[in-house]
Amino acid sequence: MEHMTIAQLEVGLAEVGRSPTGEGTLELIVRRPVSEEREVLETATLTVEEGLVGDNWNQRPSNRTEDGGPHPDMQLNLINSRFLALIAGDPERMELAGDQLAVDLSLGSDDLPPWSRIRIGGAVIQVTDQPHTGCAKFTRRFGLDAFHLLKTEVGQAMNLRGICTRVVVPGTIRRGDPVTVERPGDRGATR
């Protein structure tokens, strides 16, 4: 698979920039039962303890916790589905990103600051202050130009690599569910 060039990516960013704010759609649910394996799901359960049930988040070590265990504020990763489609090039490759949820929604810092809440189906998740950064696997799958784009001022403002969240209200989610944002300070939004 040939990776997108920086010129191709920059052209594609116009479509990513048209992502809806406030309300969008859950486009993809991906469970990672073990490292390097992916299961694309139509329906999934989110719990406060496990995140996406059956995902290996709760077995992944983190260098951001004192004990090296899974980071509670990095339970679920969300990525913009338009950006993911752009870098993947082929819908079959979208699951490779490693993010559990792909949403047609702007994930930019201005649209989703930390502690914003997002309702998806019967569940509510909360954006955390943990950065979601690209890694060697991301670069291998989508190319060096895509990785460099993440680090640009535009890439960081749009949170192109995605955002880290945690489950605050358990529930069932389904592909195609509406995704509704509740920002800090909105009625009912608390940390």
C-alpha positions in Angstrom: 0.0 0.0 0.0 1.4 3.4 -1.0 1.1 6.1 1.7 -0.3 9.5 1.1 2.1 12.3 0.4 2.1 15.5 2.5 0.6 17.4 -0.5 -2.3 14.8 -0.8 -2.9 15.0 2.9 -3.0 18.8 2.9 -5.6 18.8 0.2 -7.7 16.2 2.1 -7.6 18.3 5.2 -10.3 20.6 3.8 -12.8 17.7 4.0 -11.6 16.9 7.6 -12.1 20.6 8.5 -15.8 20.2 7.4 -16.5 17.7 10.2 -19.5 18.5 12.2 -19.2 20.1 15.6 -21.5 19.4 18.6 -23.2 16.4 17.0 -21.9 13.7 14.7 -22.0 10.0 14.0 -20.2 6.9 15.3 -18.7 5.4 12.1 -16.5 2.6 13.3 -16.0 0.4 16.4 -12.8 -1.6 16.7 -11.9 -3.9 19.5 -8.3 -5.0 20.0 -8.4 -8.3 21.8 -4.6 -8.7 21.7 -1.8 -6.6 20.2 -2.0 -6.4 16.4 -5.4 -8.0 16.2 -8.6 -6.1 15.3 -12.3 -6.9 15.5 -14.7 -4.5 13.7 -18.0 -4.5 15.6 -21.5 -3.3 14.9 -22.4 -3.2 18.6 -20.2 -2.9 21.7 -20.6 -2.4 25.4 -18.7 0.3 27.3 -18.1 0.0 31.0 -16.3 2.2 33.6 -14.0 -0.6 34.6 -13.1 -2.1 31.2 -13.7 0.7 28.7 -14.7 -1.2 25.5 -15.5 -4.7 26.8 -13.1 -7.3 25.3 -10.5 -4.7 24.3 -7.0 -5.1 25.7 -6.7 -1.5 27.1 -6.8 -2.9 30.6 -3.8 -5.1 29.9 -1.6 -2.4 28.2 1.2 -0.9 30.3 1.6 2.8 30.5 4.7 4.9 31.2 2.3 7.6 32.4 1.2 5.8 35.6 3.1 5.3 38.8 2.7 1.5 38.7 3.1 1.1 35.0 -0.4 -0.2 34.7 -3.1 0.9 32.2 -3.9 4.7 32.3 -7.5 5.3 33.4 -7.6 8.5 31.4 -6.6 6.7 28.2 -9.3 4.0 28.2 -10.8 4.8 24.8 -9.2 6.5 21.8 -11.3 8.5 19.3 -10.2 9.5 15.9 -11.9 11.6 13.3 -13.3 9.2 10.7 -12.7 11.7 7.8 -9.0 11.9 8.7 -8.8 8.2 9.2 -10.3 7.5 5.7 -7.9 10.0 4.2 -4.7 8.4 5.7 -6.0 4.8 5.3 -6.8 5.2 1.6 -8.9 2.0 1.7 -11.8 1.5 4.0 -10.5 -2.0 4.9 -7.3 -0.3 6.4 -9.2 2.0 8.7 -9.2 -0.5 11.6 -5.4 -0.5 11.6 -5.2 2.9 13.4 -5.6 1.3 16.8 -8.3 3.7 17.9 -11.4 2.0 19.2 -13.9 4.5 17.9 -13.9 6.6 14.7 -16.4 9.4 14.7 -17.6 11.9 12.1 -17.1 14.8 14.5 -14.5 17.6 14.9 -12.1 16.6 17.6 -10.3 19.9 17.6 -9.2 21.4 20.9 -11.7 24.3 20.6 -14.6 21.9 19.9 -13.7 19.3 22.5 -11.6 20.6 25.4 -10.6 18.3 28.2 -13.5 17.2 30.4 -16.1 17.6 27.7 -18.6 14.8 27.7 -19.8 12.9 24.7 -22.9 10.8 24.5 -22.8 7.8 22.2 -25.8 5.5 22.2 -26.5 4.6 25.9 -23.0 5.5 27.1 -21.2 8.7 28.0 -17.5 9.2 27.7 -15.3 12.1 28.8 -12.4 13.7 27.0 -9.3 13.7 29.3 -6.2 15.8 29.3 -3.9 13.0 28.2 -2.3 13.6 24.8 -2.8 11.0 22.1 0.4 10.9 20.0 1.5 9.0 17.0 3.9 6.0 17.3 6.1 3.8 15.2 3.1 1.5 14.4 1.1 4.5 13.2 4.0 5.6 11.0 4.5 2.1 9.6 0.8 1.8 8.7 0.1 5.3 7.4 3.5 6.8 6.4 6.0 9.3 7.6 4.1 12.2 6.0 1.0 11.4 7.9 3.0 11.2 11.2 4.6 14.6 10.5 1.2 16.1 9.8 0.1 15.2 13.3 2.9 17.3 14.7 2.1 20.5 12.8 0.3 23.3 14.4 -2.8 22.5 12.3 -2.5 18.8 13.1 -2.3 19.4 16.8 -5.1 22.0 16.9 -7.4 19.6 15.0 -6.2 16.6 17.2 -5.7 14.6 14.0 -4.2 11.7 15.9 -7.3 11.6 18.0 -8.2 12.1 21.7 -8.1 10.1 24.8 -11.3 9.5 26.8 -12.7 7.4 29.6 -16.1 5.9 30.2 -18.2 7.8 32.8 -21.7 6.2 32.1 -21.7 2.6 30.9 -23.9 1.5 28.1 -24.3 0.0 24.6 -23.1 1.7 21.5 -23.9 0.9 17.9 -22.3 1.8 14.6 -24.3 4.7 13.2 -25.3 6.0 16.7 -25.4 9.8 17.1 -22.5 11.3 18.9 -23.5 14.4 21.0 -21.0 16.7 22.7 -21.6 18.4 26.1 -18.8 20.9 26.9 -17.6 21.8 30.4 -20.0 24.4 31.8 -22.9 23.0 29.9 -25.9 21.9 32.0 -25.1 18.6 33.6 -21.4 18.4 32.6 -19.1 17.7 35.5 -15.6 16.3 35.8 
